[in-house]
């Protein structure tokens, strides 16, 4: 019996037990534990998604706006611009920023504040998502959002009243730049914000995954409108032309009845609205 107990203690599974237990814990657990312990009230606040979305949007736009400004004195940057002979004008930037600020002050912030009265605090799970759950959750939300916006977008182009009333404002610019991303009607901004918020709930994602999807969604939306085609852009890395990216969205602003899909390309292929040029 003593020999058996000794042999059991030398069993590889027994020896590796603590290591296997460690491996079962998500790599995101230390980050999530820190956030949950030190910033619980912030994470549960209905205003936090608005803070994330606005800060991410402005940081992304400021990055591309800096590149636009530098392109006037650093010719090398122009080699990555889709329209190198069309510099972004200050008047266009100010006009786009003004509408963005107006929509957020008049519509987004009041709607977020109203949630204090009807939305219960978000539950914070003790365990973080695994890396696989985190990655697949963001991918699933992106695919779902892509599906939702494709058909919303197509309908708002096909039906003249919807286009004129709600979507035409976004097409005032034939060569999009970063601030055009949210140069849109309040109805479109609310629709996009609603799907970005509700999709992680539909797919039952961890709250950390939901917030990460929100950041990712805004970042790639700004990149789509940036007017830049970098070698490291997603559409240059994802094979088979599955990712639309800035080039195809720029084509949409040139040919508005094509490339309705915001991120991927499969719905445009399936529905006959795809265009490379």
C-alpha positions as CSV (number, residue, x, y, z in Angstrom):
1,X,0.0,0.0,0.0
2,X,2.9,2.3,0.8
3,X,4.5,1.5,-2.5
4,X,1.2,2.2,-4.3
5,X,0.8,5.5,-2.6
6,X,4.4,6.4,-3.5
7,X,3.9,5.4,-7.1
8,X,0.7,7.4,-7.3
9,X,2.5,10.5,-6.1
10,X,5.0,10.0,-8.9
11,X,2.3,9.7,-11.6
12,X,2.7,12.4,-14.3
13,X,-0.8,13.5,-13.9
14,X,-0.3,14.0,-10.2
15,X,3.0,15.8,-10.7
16,X,1.5,18.1,-13.3
17,X,-1.7,18.7,-11.4
18,X,-0.8,22.2,-10.2
19,X,0.4,23.1,-13.7
20,X,-2.8,21.8,-15.3
21,X,-4.9,23.7,-12.9
22,X,-3.0,26.8,-13.8
23,X,-3.4,26.2,-17.5
24,X,-7.2,25.9,-17.0
25,X,-7.2,29.4,-15.8
26,X,-7.7,32.0,-18.5
27,X,-4.7,34.1,-19.5
28,X,-7.1,37.0,-19.2
29,X,-7.9,36.2,-15.5
30,X,-5.3,38.5,-13.9
31,X,-6.6,41.4,-16.0
32,X,-10.2,40.6,-15.2
33,X,-9.6,40.1,-11.5
34,X,-7.8,43.5,-11.3
35,X,-10.6,45.3,-13.2
36,X,-13.4,43.5,-11.2
37,X,-11.7,44.2,-7.9
38,X,-10.7,47.8,-8.5
39,X,-13.2,49.2,-11.0
40,X,-16.4,47.3,-10.4
41,X,-18.7,50.3,-10.3
42,X,-17.2,51.7,-13.5
43,X,-17.6,48.4,-15.3
44,X,-21.2,48.1,-14.3
45,X,-22.1,51.7,-15.1
46,X,-24.5,52.3,-18.1
47,X,-22.3,55.3,-19.0
48,X,-19.1,53.2,-19.4
49,X,-19.9,51.8,-22.9
50,X,-20.5,55.4,-24.0
51,X,-17.1,56.5,-22.5
52,X,-15.4,53.6,-24.2
53,X,-17.0,54.2,-27.6
54,X,-16.4,58.0,-27.6
55,X,-12.8,57.8,-26.3
56,X,-11.9,55.0,-28.8
57,X,-13.5,56.9,-31.7
58,X,-11.7,60.2,-31.0
59,X,-8.3,58.5,-30.4
60,X,-8.6,56.6,-33.7
61,X,-9.6,59.7,-35.6
62,X,-6.9,61.8,-34.0
63,X,-4.3,59.2,-35.2
64,X,-5.5,59.3,-38.8
65,X,-6.0,63.1,-38.7
66,X,-2.4,63.4,-37.6
67,X,-1.4,61.3,-40.6
68,X,-3.5,63.5,-42.9
69,X,-1.8,66.6,-41.6
70,X,1.7,65.1,-41.9
71,X,1.0,63.9,-45.4
72,X,1.2,67.6,-46.5
73,X,4.8,67.8,-45.5
74,X,5.9,64.1,-45.6
75,X,5.3,62.8,-49.2
76,X,5.9,59.2,-48.2
77,X,2.6,59.1,-46.3
78,X,0.8,60.0,-49.5
79,X,1.9,56.7,-51.0
80,X,-0.5,54.9,-48.6
81,X,-3.5,57.3,-49.2
82,X,-6.2,56.0,-51.6
83,X,-6.6,59.5,-53.0
84,X,-3.1,61.1,-52.6
85,X,-4.1,64.0,-54.8
86,X,-7.1,64.9,-52.6
87,X,-5.9,66.4,-49.3
88,X,-8.4,66.5,-46.5
89,X,-9.7,70.0,-45.9
90,X,-10.0,71.6,-42.5
91,X,-13.5,72.8,-43.3
92,X,-14.6,69.2,-43.9
93,X,-13.0,68.0,-40.7
94,X,-14.7,70.7,-38.6
95,X,-18.0,70.0,-40.3
96,X,-17.8,66.3,-39.5
97,X,-16.7,66.8,-35.9
98,X,-19.5,69.3,-35.3
99,X,-22.2,66.7,-36.3
100,X,-20.5,64.0,-34.3
101,X,-20.5,66.1,-31.2
102,X,-24.0,67.3,-31.8
103,X,-25.4,63.7,-32.1
104,X,-23.6,62.6,-29.0
105,X,-24.7,65.6,-26.8
106,X,-28.3,65.6,-28.1
107,X,-29.0,61.9,-28.5
108,X,-26.3,59.5,-27.2
109,X,-25.5,60.9,-23.8
110,X,-29.2,61.5,-22.8
111,X,-30.1,58.0,-23.8
112,X,-27.2,56.6,-21.8
113,X,-28.1,58.7,-18.8
114,X,-31.7,57.5,-19.0
115,X,-30.5,53.9,-18.5
116,X,-29.7,54.7,-14.9
117,X,-33.4,54.6,-14.3
118,X,-34.3,51.3,-16.0
119,X,-31.3,49.2,-16.6
120,X,-30.1,47.0,-13.7
121,X,-26.3,47.0,-12.9
122,X,-24.5,44.6,-15.1
123,X,-23.5,41.3,-13.4
124,X,-19.7,40.7,-13.2
125,X,-18.7,37.1,-13.5
126,X,-15.9,35.9,-11.3
127,X,-14.1,34.0,-14.0
128,X,-12.7,35.7,-17.1
129,X,-13.4,34.2,-20.6
130,X,-10.7,31.9,-22.0
131,X,-8.7,33.2,-24.9
132,X,-10.7,31.0,-27.3
133,X,-14.0,32.2,-25.9
134,X,-12.8,35.8,-26.0
135,X,-11.6,35.5,-29.7
136,X,-14.6,33.6,-30.9
137,X,-17.0,36.0,-29.1
138,X,-15.5,39.0,-30.9
139,X,-15.6,37.1,-34.2
140,X,-19.2,36.1,-33.7
141,X,-20.3,39.6,-32.8
142,X,-18.5,41.0,-35.8
143,X,-20.2,38.5,-38.1
144,X,-23.6,39.3,-36.6
145,X,-23.1,43.0,-36.8
146,X,-21.9,42.6,-40.4
147,X,-25.1,40.8,-41.2
148,X,-27.3,43.3,-39.5
149,X,-25.7,46.4,-41.0
150,X,-25.5,44.9,-44.5
151,X,-29.2,44.6,-44.8
152,X,-29.9,47.9,-43.0
153,X,-27.5,49.6,-45.3
154,X,-28.8,48.0,-48.5
155,X,-32.4,48.8,-47.7
156,X,-31.5,52.5,-46.9
157,X,-29.9,52.7,-50.4
158,X,-32.7,50.8,-52.3
159,X,-35.6,52.8,-50.8
160,X,-35.3,56.4,-51.9
161,X,-37.2,57.9,-48.9
162,X,-35.0,56.1,-46.4
163,X,-31.8,57.1,-48.3
164,X,-32.8,60.8,-48.5
165,X,-34.1,61.0,-45.0
166,X,-31.5,59.0,-43.0
167,X,-28.4,58.0,-45.0
168,X,-27.7,60.5,-47.8
169,X,-25.8,62.8,-45.3
170,X,-23.1,60.1,-44.9
171,X,-22.5,60.2,-48.7
172,X,-21.8,63.9,-48.9
173,X,-18.2,62.9,-49.0
174,X,-17.0,61.0,-52.1
175,X,-13.5,60.4,-50.7
176,X,-14.1,59.4,-47.0
177,X,-11.6,60.4,-44.3
178,X,-11.6,59.3,-40.6
179,X,-14.2,61.8,-39.3
180,X,-16.7,60.7,-41.9
181,X,-17.1,57.4,-39.9
182,X,-19.8,59.0,-37.7
183,X,-20.9,61.8,-40.0
184,X,-24.4,60.3,-40.1
185,X,-27.9,60.8,-39.1
186,X,-29.0,60.2,-35.5
187,X,-31.1,57.3,-36.6
188,X,-28.1,55.6,-38.2
189,X,-25.9,56.3,-35.2
190,X,-28.5,54.9,-32.8
191,X,-29.0,51.8,-35.0
192,X,-25.2,51.1,-35.1
193,X,-24.9,51.8,-31.3
194,X,-27.8,49.5,-30.5
195,X,-26.3,46.5,-32.5
196,X,-22.9,47.0,-31.0
197,X,-24.4,46.9,-27.5
198,X,-27.0,44.2,-28.0
199,X,-25.0,41.7,-30.1
200,X,-22.7,40.5,-27.2
201,X,-25.8,40.0,-25.1
202,X,-27.5,38.0,-27.8
203,X,-24.5,35.8,-28.1
204,X,-24.1,35.6,-24.3
205,X,-20.6,36.9,-24.3
206,X,-18.6,37.7,-21.2
207,X,-18.8,41.4,-20.4
208,X,-15.0,41.7,-21.1
209,X,-15.6,40.3,-24.5
210,X,-18.4,42.7,-25.1
211,X,-16.3,45.8,-24.3
212,X,-13.4,44.5,-26.4
213,X,-15.8,44.0,-29.3
214,X,-17.0,47.6,-28.9
215,X,-13.5,48.9,-29.2
216,X,-12.7,46.6,-32.1
217,X,-15.9,47.5,-33.9
218,X,-15.2,51.3,-33.7
219,X,-11.5,50.9,-34.6
220,X,-12.2,49.0,-37.8
221,X,-15.0,51.3,-38.7
222,X,-12.7,54.3,-38.5
223,X,-10.1,52.3,-40.5
224,X,-12.7,51.6,-43.2
225,X,-13.2,55.4,-43.6
226,X,-9.6,56.4,-43.1
227,X,-8.7,56.7,-46.8
228,X,-5.5,54.7,-46.2
229,X,-4.4,51.4,-47.6
230,X,-1.5,50.2,-45.4
231,X,0.3,46.9,-46.0
232,X,-0.7,45.8,-42.5
233,X,-4.4,46.6,-43.0
234,X,-6.7,43.6,-42.4
235,X,-7.9,43.4,-46.0
236,X,-4.2,42.8,-47.0
237,X,-3.8,40.0,-44.6
238,X,-7.1,38.1,-44.5
239,X,-7.1,35.8,-47.6
240,X,-9.5,35.4,-50.5
241,X,-10.8,39.0,-50.3
242,X,-13.0,38.1,-47.3
243,X,-12.3,41.4,-45.6
244,X,-13.5,44.5,-47.4
245,X,-11.5,47.2,-45.6
246,X,-10.9,50.8,-46.6
247,X,-10.4,50.2,-50.3
248,X,-13.8,48.5,-50.8
249,X,-15.6,51.0,-48.6
250,X,-14.0,53.8,-50.6
251,X,-15.4,52.2,-53.7
252,X,-18.8,52.2,-52.0
253,X,-18.6,56.0,-51.6
254,X,-17.7,56.2,-55.3
255,X,-20.3,53.6,-56.4
256,X,-23.0,53.8,-53.7
257,X,-25.0,50.7,-54.9
258,X,-22.1,48.4,-54.2
259,X,-20.1,47.1,-51.2
260,X,-22.8,47.6,-48.6
261,X,-21.1,45.3,-46.1
262,X,-19.2,47.2,-43.4
263,X,-16.4,44.7,-42.7
264,X,-16.5,41.3,-44.5
265,X,-17.4,40.7,-48.2
266,X,-19.4,37.5,-48.3
267,X,-22.9,39.1,-48.2
268,X,-21.9,41.4,-51.0
269,X,-20.8,38.4,-53.0
270,X,-24.0,36.4,-52.2
271,X,-26.3,39.3,-53.0
272,X,-24.5,40.5,-56.1
273,X,-23.5,43.9,-54.7
274,X,-19.8,43.3,-54.6
275,X,-17.3,45.5,-56.5
276,X,-13.5,45.6,-56.5
277,X,-13.3,48.9,-58.3
